[in-house]
Structure formats: C-alpha cells, structure tokens
C-alpha cells in the first residue's frame, strides 16, 4: 500500500506531502483544481509515461527553477522519479535513495492500473482503443507483454519500409519471421488472459479478427508466414499490414441478452465494464504478491447510483479478502464527496482546491 506521496514542482504543485493510511483514497473538488495531477504522479511509477502519456517537459510546474520530482513510499520501498534539471528530457529513478538499475524492478514492488473518463466509451470506441485497454491489463499481470508488442510493432514497420523500397525478398522473409513470432505470442497472451479471468455467468469476452483463426492451429506459424507473403504487394501498395493481431478487436458479450456490449444500453455497458474490471482484479490479487494500485480518475461520476454502489461493494470485498496475496488500494477523484459515501468508512478523503489539498475529517 502507498503510505506517502510527495511532489515537487510537479504540474500545478509547488510542493505536496500526503501521508496515507487507508485502502481507499478520495480526492474531491471542482474540475481543473489539480486532482488528476495527483493520480498522474502515482501513475508514473510504472514503466511508460503514465495515464496522460505526457512528455517530461509537460510535468514541470511553470515559472519555477526547481526541477520536478515525485516519490512514493510503498511498504519498505521508497521510490522516486523526476529530472535533475528543468527542461531535461531524461528521467531519473531512485530506489531507497539509490539509482534504480532497471524499470523492470518496479513490477516487483507494485502493480498499477488506471481508468479515465474516456474508458466510459470503451465499447463505443475503436478496436484500437479496446486492444490498448486489454493490453494494459495484460502488462500489469505479465510485464513482458509490453516487450512483445514493441517487437511486433518494430518488425511490422520495418517490413513496410522494405516493401516500399522493394528490398531483397530474403531480407523481407527474415523480418516476417520476427513478425510472426511476436504476433503469435501477442495473440496467445490475449487469448490466455481472457480465458483466465473469473467472469460470472452474465459476461464473456474474447478477441475477434481474421488472425484469430490461427489460435490453437498446429500450423499457425506456417499459415501466418504464408498470409504475409501473399499480402506483400497489397500491403506495400496500401502502406498497411492488413493481416495480424494488430487488427483484432476485444468483443464482450452480455450473455443474459445474448448481445455484444456495443449493442447494449449505456447502463449495461457500464455494468459490463465493471464486471470486466472486477474479474481482472480478482485474478490479479490471487496471482501477485505485491500491492495492486488502482487509479479511478473521475470515473465514479459517470456511473449511475446502482452501478456505483455495486462497484464499491465489489472493491470492498476484494480489499477485505483474506486469501488474496496482493493488497488492493484504490485512489479516486470526483467533484462531489457525497458520491463516495458508500466507502466513507474505508476511505481517507481530501478536498482539492486550486492545488491546495486539505484533509476531510
């Protein structure tokens, strides 16, 4: 569990120190007052650029000569990140005041996942957004999935470049081997992940797309390579790779109505999203030994009362489970503190006004 958060020259905060002692933490206040900045700082303690995907220079507080920095205390670990001088584009990491040898160590200390208001439209958005959503879940459980995606993306871009320049066919074949190796691993991770989630009887989820026919096929690699070979002229002309798991889509079904999430009502979509999240957290907490930190940035206000209470009840049950190995801690932001009344006995609340944070007793 995160026990302390400290910010310096970060976004709208000149300095902030918060001591935390409860599993649920609520930051309430009007929009634009600095609530999301706090969650963004926490989200930086995982490989990547955090929930806003911001450039380092964007994190620096304006009109200050003090470089930005953020630190958290998690169990016996003190993690810090920031820059050594204003304007630098290279980020530094510290673990217990010593340089961090590798960002991979972060996954051994805590696991982070976040939801933003945009997640509310997950089932109405593009397949790309849904792929990114499911891949972020997989990263939390299996961090090596990120390397597989990077390898696939790099090889795919390289193949298109070679096709455009009409490079040697042997060279293209070697790159296609890399694409297939990474693509099949990526596909398997997604399929295995969804099969592992403990869904209730009302929901199911799977990946759908032309490449999904290769799942479980003994000749998958051979058929994948054949497909890429046959598509060389078409892919080169279009500047796109038209076959592969990068074109797959996450399909969620509401089994009680035998209907895909895209065709469900807004309330049903939010319910299905909550069930997907809870199933993910259940599995995660049973299979990791380090704290699981969940960031809800202005998500609760998008839920109606019934779905909000249902989600709170599920989160409380998960946090209180005695058989789980991980420890769940949830940070919320919202405009109205009353929206969090259902978890008031389990939460530590703060009011945020113009980047001033005040404890609510």
N, C-alpha and C positions, 0 to 999 in steps of 0.2 A: 504494500500500500504506500502511496506517496504521502509522506509525512510533512514535507516542507517544499514550498515553491518560492524561488527568489528570482526577480527580474531586475535588470539594469539597462536603462536606455533602450528598452525594447518596445517598438511600436509607440503607443501613447503613454507608456510608463517610464518615468524617470527612475523610480525605484519602487519595488513591491516585495514584501516578505509576508508569506502566509504560512501559518502552522496549521496542519490538517490532522484531524484525529478521528474522522468518521468515514464509513464506506461510501456515502453519498454526499456530494458537494454541489451546492446550488449557487449560481451567480445570477442575480436578478437585477433588472434595471432597464431603462429606456434603450431603444436601439441607438447604436453609434456611440455608446458610452465606454467601450473597451472590454466588454465581456468576452467576445470571440478572441481577442488578442491573448487572453489568459489561456484559453484552450489551445490556441495555435502554439503558444510557447511549449505546452506539455507535448503536443503532437510532434515536436521536433526531436524528441528523444526516441526516435526510431529511424532506421535508415531511410533516407529520402528528404523531401523538402516540406513535409508537414501538410496540414489539412488545406492550406491555401496555395501550396506549391509555389511559394514566393521566392524571389531572388533574395540573396543575402542582404543586399543594399536596401531592400524594402523593409527589412526588420529594424533598421536603425531609427531611433527617435530623431525627429527633425531638430535642428538648431542645438545640437549638443556635441561636444568634443569627446565625450566618454563613449567608447565602443560598446555595442550591445552584447549582453550576455544573459544566459538563463541557467538555472540549476535546480535540481530536484533531489530530495533525499528519499530513497526507496529502500526500506529495511536497513541494511548496514552499508548501503552504497550511496555515495554522493556523486551524482552525475552533473557535469557542466558542459555547456557549449556556448559558442559565440565567436567573435572575431577579436583579434589583438589590436586592431586599429580601425578607426572609422573609414568606411569605403572599401575595405579589403573584401575580396571575393573568395577567400579561402577560409573555411570554417575550422575551428579548433575544438577538440574534445578532451575532457578531463574525467578521470575516474578516481575518486578519492584523492583529488589534487594532483594526480599524475597523468601524463598524456595517455589517452586511450589508444591501445595498439591497433584495434580494428573495430569498425562499427558493428561487426557481427556479434561482438560481446554484448551489445545492447539487448539482443534477443534472449540472452541468458539471464538478464536482470528483470525485464518486464516485457509484456506484450501489449501493444496499443492498437485500438481500432476506433474509428470515429464515424459519426453520421452528421451530415449537414442538411440544411433545408432542401437542397437540391435532391437529396435521397428520396424525398417525399414523392417525386415524379419518376421513380426508378422504372416502373412498369410501363410508363408512357414515353420514356426517353428512347434513345437509340440503342441498338445492340452493343455498340462500343462502350457506352456508359455501363450497361449491365455486365459486360465482360470485365471491365475495370473494377466493378464492385465485388464480383465474386473472386477475382484475382487478389484483391486487397485482403479478403478474408483468408484466402489460402496462404498469403505471405505471413500472416500472423501465426498460423499453425505450422507451416513449413517454409521458413525463410528462404530456403534455396530455390523456391519457385520464382523468385524475382530474377535470379541469375539465368534461369531457363528462358524466361520471357525476353530478357535483354539479348541473349544469344540468338534467339529466334528472330527478333526484330533486326538485329545487325546483319544476320545472314540473308534475310529477305531483302533488305535494302541493297546489299552487295550484289545479289543475283539480278535485281532490276537494273543496276548500273552496268553490269556485264552484258545483259541483254541489249541495253541501249547502245552500247559501244561495239556490239557484235563480237564479243571476245571469244576466245578459244572454247570449244564445246567441252573439252575435258575439264577446264577450269570451272565452267558453269556447273558441271556434274558434281564436282567436289563441294561446291557451295550448296548445291541442292541436298547433298548428303547431310550437311550441318543443319539445314532447314528441317529435314525430315526427323533427324534425331531429336532436336529441340521441340519440334511440333508435336511429336508423339508423346514426349514426356509431359508437355504442357497439357495436352488433351487428357492424358491419363490422370494427372493431378486433379484436374477439374472434375472429371467423372468420379474418381475415387472419393474426393472431398464431399461431393453431394450425396454419394451413397452412404457415407459415414454419419451424416447428420441425423440426429434422432427426431425426425418430424413426427407430429401427431397424425391422426387419421384424416385430417382435413386438408393436408397440403402435400404436394410432391414437387420436386424440382429436378431438372436435367438440362444438359447442354444439347442444343439442336443446331444442325448445319450439315452441309454436304460432306464435310470431313469427318463427321461423327460416324459414318458408315465404317470407318477404319477401326473403331474401338473394338478390341477383342478379336480382331482378324489376324490369323497367323501370318498372313502375307501382307500385313499393313504397310511395312516399310517398302516392300517392292511395289505395291499399288500406289503408294504416295509418290514415290520417285517417278513412276510411270505417268501419273497425272501431271506432275510438274514438267516433265519432258514434253508431253503432248501440248501443254499450255504455253510453251516458250514464246511462240510467235504472238499469240493473243496477249500474254502478259506484257511482252516488250512493247507492243503497239499501244496498249492502254496505260502503261506505266503503273500497273497494279498487279499484285499476286491474287488471282481470282479463286484459288483453292487453298484451304488451310484452316486451322483452328482460330486464326485471327478474324475469321468471318462468322464464327459461331455465335449463338445467342443463348442467354440464360432464359429458360422457359419455366415458369412457376405456375402450377395448377391449383385451383380451389376445387378439391375433389368432391365436396358436398354438392357442388353445382356442375361438376364436370366441365369447368370453364377455365380458360387461361386467365392469368392475372390481368393481362392487357384489356380483357373484355369485362372485368369485374367493376363494380361501383368503386367510387373513391374510398368509401369506408372499408370495403372489403380488401382493397389494395393495401391500405394501411395495416389492416389486421394481418394480411399475409406477410407483409414486410416485417412486422413484429415477430411473427412465428418463425420466419427465416432467421432473424437475428437471435432469438432465444435458443433455437436449435443449435446455432453456431456456438453461442456462449456455453451451453451445456456441454457440448463435446470438448470445447477448448479447455474449460475448467477441470475436466476429468483427465486431460492428457498433457497438461503443462504443470510445472512445479513452481513457476514464478508468477508474480502478480499480473492480473489482466486489468488493464485500464481502458475504460470505455468513455468516449467523449461524445456527448449529445449537444450539438450546437443549435439551439433554437429549433429543436425537433418536436418537443413536447407540445408546443403551442399549435402545431399542425394536426394534432390528434384530437378527436372528439373525446368527451368525458369518459365514455365506456372503454375505448381503446387505450386511453391514458391510464386509467385505473388498472386495466388488465396488464399493461406493460409494467407498471410499478410493482404489481403483485408478483409477476414473474421474476423481476430483477431482485426483489427482496428474498424470494425463495432461493434463487441462485446464490445470493450472497450468504445466506444462512446455512446452506448445505454443509453438513459435517463430513461428507465423504469426498468432497472435492479437494484436489491437491492445490489448485491455484486459488488466489484470493481476488475477488471482484471488487473494483472500485469504479464508481461512475461519477463523472463530472457533467453537470447540466448548465445550460444557460437558458434564460427566458425573460420575458418582460414583466411577468406577473408572478410574484412569490406564492400567491394563493394556489396557482396551478400545481404546486408541489406539496400541497397539504397532506396528501396520502403517504408521503415518505418523510414527513417532518420529524418523526421520532427516530429516524435513522440518518438524518442529514445534518450537515453543517451549512448554514446559509450566510451568504454575503450579498450586500447591496452594492452595486457598482454605479457610480455617477461621475461622469467626466474623468474617468480613470482613477477615481478615488474609491477604494474598497473598504467597506465598513461591515463588521460582523453583526449579524442579526441575532439577538438573544432569543 
